[in-house]
């Protein structure tokens, strides 16, 4: 990718992953336009505090707005010369989708269609977009490979993300738009989302409130530290598609390839906080899967990088931030 003369658009720049990706690009001297609607899905103060850090950088330009607003998007693409787009804005969360399906349709389907149309119209060189490990749904093959079938999602959230991959494939095929979808596996770390397990567990333990361990603590997750996610995205961004390449449509798993059982995860949080948790062992919830486990061989082969941060180091860094911030 070219630097200094063009901008990169990051949607969802005040979100957890978007904030860290924006910070990395700004530190590398890339000009960034950040778009975010600062919705109230979780504490807006956390989003605003992330955003205030980004705003200290002279090569960062923030626009408040939604990807569902096609007129706004078109005006942004007209105003700035984007080299690439990193699309991280979306309505996240499996359980929230059970009660608020319309939000997912608007943000994840209508919004993504708007992004694709702008990328096509303005001849963007590379669209990188967030997918999720949730697309694997009822997949029984372990570890999850990008070659596995993903046509049995068990939540609307997962279904919309699978739809994103299919929509991107259509645009790549029809318009030769280079697209790269990233299936994130349970991303965690400082400035993380308050609706994610690590954050909710730390908060409840600190307050002396009980925590629920679903599937009686026997769930396994391939927890992936945020710095490893950011480095993966950075390497993908700075490695351009070759115009003659037949493979303009790509999907990668971004995971740590080390599934951790929920019981051990909580044990580490207890150790780092120096406090014991009150645990409620409960049944698995609708939309949840028993285990996630990423096969990242393609990421390693194409970009020479594999996420390496251990769960012990990652939780230590999160708890240090959590204590300082709160």
C-alpha positions in Angstrom: 0.0 0.0 0.0 1.1 3.6 -0.6 1.5 5.9 2.4 1.4 9.7 2.9 -0.5 10.5 -0.3 -3.7 8.5 0.4 -6.0 7.7 3.2 -7.2 4.4 4.7 -10.9 4.3 5.9 -11.5 2.5 9.1 -15.2 2.0 9.9 -15.9 1.3 13.6 -12.8 3.2 14.6 -14.1 3.8 18.2 -14.7 0.1 18.6 -12.3 -2.3 20.3 -10.5 -3.7 17.3 -11.0 -0.6 15.2 -9.3 1.6 17.8 -6.3 -0.6 18.0 -5.9 -0.9 14.3 -6.2 2.9 13.8 -3.5 3.4 16.5 -1.2 1.0 14.7 -1.7 2.6 11.3 -1.3 6.1 12.7 2.0 5.0 14.4 3.2 3.7 11.0 2.5 7.1 9.4 -0.7 6.2 7.5 -3.4 8.8 7.1 -6.6 7.5 8.6 -10.2 8.5 8.3 -12.3 7.0 11.1 -16.0 6.5 10.9 -18.2 5.5 13.8 -21.7 6.2 15.0 -20.8 5.8 18.7 -24.0 3.8 19.3 -25.1 2.8 22.8 -24.7 -1.0 22.5 -22.2 -0.6 25.3 -20.8 2.3 27.4 -20.2 5.2 25.0 -17.7 6.7 27.4 -15.3 3.8 26.6 -15.7 4.6 22.9 -15.2 8.3 23.4 -12.1 7.7 25.5 -10.6 5.5 22.8 -11.5 8.1 20.2 -9.9 10.9 22.2 -6.6 9.0 22.0 -6.9 8.8 18.3 -7.8 12.5 17.9 -4.4 13.5 19.4 -2.8 12.3 16.1 -2.5 14.9 13.3 -3.0 12.3 10.5 -6.4 11.2 11.9 -9.7 12.6 10.7 -12.9 11.5 12.5 -16.4 11.5 11.0 -19.4 10.5 13.2 -22.0 8.6 11.2 -23.5 5.2 10.3 -22.6 2.9 7.5 -26.4 2.5 6.8 -26.4 6.1 5.6 -25.4 5.6 1.9 -25.4 9.3 1.1 -23.0 10.0 3.9 -20.7 7.2 2.8 -20.7 8.4 -0.8 -19.8 11.9 0.3 -16.9 10.5 2.4 -15.5 8.4 -0.5 -15.9 11.5 -2.7 -14.0 13.8 -0.3 -11.1 11.5 0.4 -8.9 9.4 -1.8 -8.9 6.0 -0.1 -6.3 3.5 -1.0 -7.9 0.7 1.1 -10.9 0.2 3.4 -10.8 -1.7 6.7 -14.4 -2.4 7.5 -14.8 -3.2 11.2 -18.2 -1.5 11.9 -20.9 -4.0 12.7 -23.4 -5.0 15.3 -21.6 -7.6 17.3 -22.7 -10.2 19.8 -24.5 -13.5 19.6 -27.0 -13.1 22.4 -28.0 -9.5 21.5 -29.0 -10.8 18.1 -31.6 -13.1 19.7 -33.6 -10.0 20.9 -32.7 -7.3 18.4 -32.5 -9.0 15.0 -33.4 -5.8 13.0 -30.3 -4.0 14.2 -28.1 -6.8 12.6 -30.0 -6.6 9.4 -29.5 -2.9 9.1 -25.8 -2.7 10.2 -24.4 -6.0 9.0 -26.3 -6.4 5.8 -27.5 -3.0 4.6 -24.4 -1.3 5.9 -22.0 -3.8 4.4 -23.8 -3.5 1.0 -23.3 0.2 1.1 -19.5 -0.3 1.8 -19.3 -2.7 -1.1 -21.0 -0.3 -3.5 -18.7 2.5 -2.5 -15.6 0.3 -2.9 -16.8 -0.7 -6.4 -17.8 2.8 -7.5 -14.6 4.5 -6.2 -12.3 1.6 -7.4 -10.8 0.8 -3.9 -7.7 -1.3 -4.2 -8.4 -3.5 -1.2 -11.4 -4.1 1.1 -10.5 -5.8 4.4 -13.6 -6.7 6.5 -14.4 -8.4 9.7 -16.0 -11.8 9.7 -16.2 -14.1 12.8 -15.4 -17.6 14.0 -19.1 -17.9 14.7 -19.7 -18.7 11.0 -18.4 -22.2 11.7 -21.6 -22.8 13.7 -22.2 -26.6 14.1 -19.0 -27.5 12.3 -17.6 -30.7 14.0 -14.2 -30.5 12.3 -11.5 -29.4 14.7 -9.5 -27.1 14.2 -11.7 -24.9 12.1 -10.3 -24.5 8.6 -11.2 -21.8 6.1 -11.9 -24.8 3.7 -14.6 -26.2 6.0 -18.3 -25.7 5.1 -19.9 -22.8 7.0 -23.5 -23.1 5.9 -25.0 -24.0 9.3 -24.8 -20.8 11.4 -26.6 -21.0 14.8 -27.2 -17.3 15.4 -28.4 -14.4 13.3 -25.1 -12.6 14.0 -23.2 -15.5 12.5 -25.6 -15.7 9.5 -25.1 -12.0 8.7 -21.4 -12.4 8.8 -21.6 -15.4 6.5 -23.7 -13.3 4.3 -20.9 -10.6 4.3 -18.5 -13.2 3.0 -20.9 -14.2 0.2 -21.6 -10.6 -0.8 -17.9 -9.9 -0.9 -17.4 -12.9 -3.1 -20.0 -11.7 -5.5 -18.4 -8.2 -5.8 -15.0 -9.7 -6.2 -16.3 -12.0 -9.0 -18.4 -9.3 -10.8 -16.1 -6.2 -10.4 -12.7 -7.6 -9.6 -12.8 -5.9 -6.2 -10.0 -7.4 -4.0 -11.5 -8.4 -0.7 -10.1 -10.1 2.4 -12.4 -11.4 5.1 -11.1 -12.1 8.6 -12.7 -14.6 10.8 -11.7 -13.4 14.3 -11.6 -15.8 17.2 -12.6 -14.3 20.6 -10.4 -11.2 20.6 -9.5 -9.8 24.0 -7.1 -7.3 25.6 -6.9 -3.7 27.0 -9.8 -1.4 25.9 -11.9 -4.5 25.2 -15.7 -4.7 24.9 -17.6 -4.7 28.1 -20.0 -7.3 26.8 -17.2 -9.9 26.3 -16.5 -12.6 28.9 -13.1 -11.3 30.1 -14.5 -7.8 30.8 -17.7 -9.0 32.5 -15.9 -11.6 34.6 -13.3 -9.0 35.8 -16.0 -6.5 36.6 -18.2 -8.9 38.5 -15.3 -10.4 40.5 -14.1 -7.0 41.5 -17.7 -6.1 42.6 -18.1 -9.3 44.5 -20.9 -10.4 42.1 -21.4 -13.9 40.9 -20.5 -15.0 37.3 -22.2 -17.5 35.1 -20.1 -20.2 33.5 -22.1 -21.6 30.6 -22.0 -25.3 29.8 -20.8 -25.7 33.4 -17.4 -24.1 32.6 -16.6 -26.7 29.9 -16.7 -24.3 27.0 -13.4 -23.8 25.1 -12.4 -20.6 23.2 -9.5 -19.8 21.0 -8.7 -16.5 22.8 -6.7 -14.1 20.5 -4.9 -11.2 22.0 -5.6 -7.8 20.3 -1.9 -7.0 19.4 -1.7 -10.2 17.5 -4.9 -9.4 15.6 -3.6 -5.9 14.8 -0.3 -7.2 13.5 -2.2 -9.7 11.3 -4.3 -6.9 9.8 -1.2 -4.7 9.3 0.6 -7.4 7.4 -2.4 -8.1 5.2 -2.9 -4.4 4.5 0.7 -3.7 3.4 0.8 -6.8 1.2 -1.2 -5.7 -1.8 -3.0 -8.1 -4.1 -1.3 -8.6 -7.4 -3.5 -7.4 -10.3 -2.9 -10.5 -12.3 -3.6 -12.8 -9.3 -6.6 -15.1 -9.7 -7.2 -15.0 -6.0 -8.7 -11.6 -5.4 -11.1 -13.1 -2.8 -9.5 -14.3 0.4 -10.6 -15.5 3.8 -8.3 -16.0 6.8 -8.8 -17.3 10.4 -7.2 -14.9 12.9 -6.8 -17.1 16.0 -4.3 -18.2 18.6 -4.7 -22.0 17.8 -4.7 -22.7 21.5 -8.3 -23.3 22.9 -8.6 -22.5 26.5 -11.3 -24.0 28.8 -13.5 -21.5 30.5 -12.7 -22.8 34.0 -9.0 -22.1 33.5 -9.7 -18.7 31.9 -11.6 -17.7 35.1 -8.8 -19.1 37.3 -6.3 -16.8 35.6 -8.5 -13.8 36.1 -8.8 -14.6 39.8 -5.0 -14.9 40.1 -4.3 -11.6 38.3 -7.0 -9.7 40.3 -6.0 -11.4 43.6 -9.7 -12.1 44.2 -11.9 -15.2 44.1 -15.0 -15.5 41.9 -18.5 -16.6 42.9 -19.3 -19.1 40.2 -22.7 -20.2 38.9 -22.4 -23.3 36.7 -25.3 -23.1 34.2 -26.4 -24.8 30.9 -25.2 -23.7 27.5 -27.1 -20.7 26.0 -28.8 -20.7 22.6 -26.4 -19.6 19.8 -23.3 -20.7 21.7 -20.8 -23.3 20.4 -18.9 -25.7 22.6 -15.4 -25.0 21.2 -13.6 -22.7 18.8 -10.1 -23.6 17.5 -8.5 -21.8 14.5 -6.4 -23.4 11.8 -4.2 -20.5 10.8 -1.8 -22.3 8.4 -2.9 -20.0 5.5 -2.2 -16.8 7.5 1.3 -18.2 8.4 2.0 -19.3 4.8 0.9 -16.0 3.1 2.1 -13.5 5.6 4.7 -15.2 7.8 2.8 -14.5 11.0 1.1 -16.4 13.7 -0.5 -14.9 16.8 1.7 -15.9 19.7 0.6 -14.1 22.9 -0.2 -16.7 25.6 -3.4 -16.4 27.5 -1.4 -15.9 30.7 0.4 -12.8 29.3 -2.7 -11.5 27.6 -4.9 -11.6 30.8 -2.0 -10.0 32.8 -2.0 -7.0 30.4 -5.7 -6.7 30.4 -6.0 -6.7 34.2 -3.3 -4.1 34.4 -5.3 -1.9 32.1 -8.6 -2.7 33.8 -7.2 -1.7 37.2 -5.8 1.6 35.8 -8.8 2.6 33.8 -11.4 1.8 36.5 
